[in-house]
């Protein structure tokens, strides 16, 4: 039906929030947060989605697409990013290796 097509095309609201920490465990301000969008065998799409505030905190939300998976990361992310669960609120703290 038209309604089910509309609901599928809109995607699910996915949220992400967390804090970025330095090697010394300090909150790190002014860090750019990126969302990597992966779909099948296509190259990833990298988009800046947020920056940390003065306390190292960030948050953003987006509509996730069906059959896509998403990774949140930043430059010098010790773990190389974290895969998000589509349609949920994800709490992801990021630890820097530099």
C-alpha positions in Angstrom: 0.0 0.0 0.0 1.0 3.6 -0.3 1.1 4.1 3.4 3.6 1.2 3.9 5.8 2.6 1.1 5.8 6.0 2.8 6.8 4.5 6.2 9.6 2.4 4.7 11.0 5.3 2.6 11.1 7.7 5.6 13.4 5.4 7.5 13.7 5.0 11.3 14.8 7.8 13.6 18.2 6.9 14.9 19.9 8.9 17.7 23.5 8.9 18.9 25.0 10.7 21.9 28.1 10.4 23.9 31.3 12.0 25.2 34.8 12.1 23.6 37.7 11.4 26.0 41.4 12.1 25.6 44.1 9.5 26.3 44.2 10.9 29.9 40.4 10.5 30.3 39.6 14.2 30.0 36.5 15.4 28.2 37.6 16.8 24.8 35.9 19.8 23.3 35.8 20.9 19.6 36.1 17.4 18.1 34.3 16.8 14.8 32.0 13.8 14.8 31.4 11.8 11.6 28.8 9.4 10.4 29.9 6.7 8.0 27.0 5.4 5.8 27.6 1.9 4.3 25.3 0.3 1.7 26.1 -3.0 -0.1 29.3 -2.8 -2.0 29.2 1.0 -2.4 32.0 3.2 -1.0 31.2 4.7 2.4 29.7 8.2 2.6 31.4 10.2 5.3 29.4 13.2 6.7 30.2 15.5 9.6 27.2 15.4 11.9 28.2 17.1 15.1 31.0 18.6 17.2 31.7 18.2 20.9 30.8 21.0 23.2 33.0 22.4 25.9 32.4 19.3 28.0 33.2 16.9 25.2 29.6 15.9 24.7 27.9 15.4 21.3 24.5 14.3 20.0 22.7 14.0 16.7 19.8 12.2 15.1 19.0 11.1 11.5 16.6 8.9 9.5 18.4 5.6 8.9 17.7 3.9 5.6 16.8 0.3 5.1 19.7 -2.0 4.2 22.3 0.6 5.3 24.5 0.4 8.3 26.1 3.4 10.1 29.3 4.0 12.1 30.0 6.9 14.3 33.6 8.0 14.6 36.1 10.9 14.8 39.7 11.5 13.9 42.0 9.5 16.2 39.2 7.2 17.4 41.0 4.5 19.4 38.4 1.9 18.3 38.0 3.0 14.7 34.3 3.7 15.1 31.2 2.1 16.5 28.3 0.6 14.5 24.9 2.1 15.4 21.7 0.2 15.9 19.1 1.6 13.5 15.9 3.0 15.0 17.4 3.2 18.5 19.1 5.7 20.8 22.8 4.8 20.8 25.1 5.9 23.6 28.7 5.9 22.2 31.6 7.3 24.2 34.7 7.7 22.0 38.3 7.4 23.3 41.1 9.1 21.4 44.5 7.5 20.8 46.3 10.8 20.4 
